[in-house]
Amino acid sequence: MVIHKTFADFVLFLYVHMAYADGEYHPSEEKEILSKVKKLYPSESDPKKRLDDAIAQYKTVKKDDLRSVIHDTFQHFTQVKFTQKYKVYTDMYDIVHADGKVHEAEERALKELKEIIDVGSEVSHKQ
């Protein structure tokens, strides 16, 4: 299930997913994400609104559908290089560590994301 039209929108969705992985959304995670929003959308005049819109969209997705959305969307953006996808993973690492503690749920979410990225790279190498 692909719900994003641009890779930047999908990346922001992933940032939000990582911030909510432990069930809590911390101000330090928001600050970290906002610093990354400015890089994703350099001409964005209201990064906070962009983030708030992404959070609202994230909350509409059923938890059972999250893995499918993430997997399918990574597969959809075939033009995006593995190095760019891996950069997203390292950004997630920053978000997870922003509040000073890493919960088990966040570790699982990071691991799942890495597995999806690795699977995507294997698929693109086989083509």
GIKA-V351098 format. One record per helix or strand. SS is the DSSP state (A for helix, B for strand). FROM is the first residue (numbers start at 1). TO is the last residue. Records with the same first field share a line. If there is no record, write none. Layout:
SS=FROM-TO  FROM-TO
//
This chain:
A=7-20  27-40  47-60  63-76  82-97  104-126
//
